[in-house]
Amino acid sequence: MSQQSTAPTDAAPATFTPPTHREILTILGGLMLGMFLAALDQTIVATSIRTIGDDLHGLSLQAWVTTAYLLTATISTPLYGKLSDIYGRKPLYMISISIFVVGSLLSGTADSMYQLAVYRGVQGLGAGGLMALAITILGDLVAPRERARYQAYFLAVFGTSSVLGPVVGGFFAGAETILGVEGWRWVFLINVPIGIVAILVISRVLHLPPLKRVDHRIDYPGALALVVALVPLLVVAEQGRIWGWDSTRSIACYVIGVFGVVAFILAERYAKADAILPLYLFRNRTFSVGAGANTVIGLGMFGGLATLPLYLQIVKGQTPTEAGLTLIPFTLGIMTGSIVAGQTTSRTGRYKLFPVAGTILMGVGALLFSRLEAGTGLPFVFAVSIIFGLGLGFTMQPLVLAVQNAVPVRDMGVATSSSLFFRQMGGTLGTAVFLSVLFSTVGGNIASAFRTASATPEFQAAVADPAVQADPANAPVLEMLQGGSGTVPSLDDSSFINNLDPRLAQPFLDGFAQSVDTVLLLAAIIMAFGVILTVLLPELPLRNVSGIQGRFDEAAAAEATVEPPAQAAAAATAVGGVAGIVADEAAVERVHAEGSHRTE
């Protein structure tokens, strides 16, 4: 492989020798380090953000820290895909890691929540390329049929980070200092050595042969319109529950976002093949159905899973670290499903079965989760987590593989990043909608649970118990009951529930569990639409050549269509006279013009 990388850029080799299994595993090690940075960051920060907010005296601003990262990561994802199709994967991947490392270093030195929000935005600019480019690079090196078995390693990174994140985040957040630095700052600083190692490994082991350079215009209007479209829509998705969905600020975000979407579509129509997200890809049924399926799966997956840690921490009283460990069966399900799907697809060449089965399993898992109660045992949670995780493992990579296999190899970068873009947009929307449903219903459910509990002798005895009345921790609930207002204490800080007398706390647990059930039932209904979309997904024969070899073949085919007419013109010059020369030269010019048009 290293010998091929020395070929001149204007004379790329006509063939590509695929890397050996050992070489692929070495390259995967570097790619997985980059992916691990992005995957771990999401869970490790979520666990420690409360400690960070308290230390920086801005807990009420914590949502903006998350929103800043989400905005830049989502917007930059399709940009990396398109730019890598033009300038190459390796330099863009190393740039994305470098930006992420710089953002992490800055975040670890933040002195206020406003600074941290800005620095997290820098982190997100790098994170947008980490996962999308890693999957695309694998597509360059390995043919689709073989690619399926290697993509399971990427899901292993995702699953491992979902368990390690809460554990590591809890450790850092709970430490006063580590090596003389405040513990929570290591949540970000830990990314620096990992990122440096990833850059060094990628620079040494990833050798991609140069491809023939094709000039493209950079779609600046499309990029600007994408920013105008997504920034207000993502902001309102994160803040709408706080502002009010029909507030003036929310309506302004809707209007600006819709304007940006219209401007983006017009810009992409004008840019044609140079567009960040070429609209002609939506004429490909696999791409368009895959985009819809990824959006729905993002809705069900991220939106539904956002409520499970809350259930475990509030209803079951677990710490964030314990909640992360409780979801280990979920990770095992993901890894098992991805391995089975990858190996089976590699042997048989068939992949459609897995997205269909996966969305069904996710729907069944969400439906079973919608039966959670305050007294539900952890074995039930473990079993359903395996079902939901298995469905997710069946679904995530086969959908990306289907899109990569269906589009022209020259568009594989933008197609891959677009798949992840739609999934992330679905996840953002799902999280916003489901958390809004959760917190808009929880007050009424808790109030109803109190009305039911107040009629029981056990609850009445608790209210009359002098020990209960003397404990200051019970005061908010006793005041609510004595005042007769029925207004539930604010759940912005739910830690008071853990300090209540268990008999007074039970209605809170029952009401919160009912709201979680409502959210997960909604997730199950959404996954039913996912089943329909995956059934509609075409199943095309998997290509037997890698992305790089496919681009070489396309270039060779384009040259072959130009050369024979030129030879015909030369023969006509010798035997056909002036008229033949003129006619055939005109034909040659037409063919060259067509070839240039295709190249553009």
Order of alpha helices (4+ residues) and beta strands (2+ residues): alpha-alpha-alpha-alpha-alpha-beta-beta-alpha-alpha-alpha-alpha-alpha-alpha-alpha-alpha-alpha-alpha-alpha-alpha-alpha-alpha-alpha-alpha
